């Protein structure tokens, strides 16, 4: 049986969202999560994927990064959101 490993970062949406965060700042992380928490809005698949990536970025910020965190996200993280920030 083959090992199939799926990462929260293995989508085009995730890649694009990480690029957007890198260019526009960490405010997008909060926006992505808040969008899902708004009971009046039915989130799209894209918004759900962005919220998953945003949650992974929060996890990395508190010192529990995913082993699948892409290198560009890890570099941005190290420069902009030091551990514990």
Phi, psi and omega in degrees: 000133182280143173279122177250122180243127180242133181249151174293351184254003185270035178231158177296321179299315180298315180299315180294321181293320176298320177297317179298317178299317181298323183275326190247352175102169187289351177302331179295333179296311179296319179299316182297319180287317180299324180302320180285333182278348180283110183294340182275353182244131175270112185289142176278169177301318179299316180296324177294317178297318179296321179294325177295314178297318179300318178296323177295324179291322176295316178302318178295323181294331180264010173097015180231063183289149175292144175293344180265003180303121182299150183303318181295324177291319180296320179294314179299317181301312182299325182278328190247336181225079180301154181311130178086003181283000000 
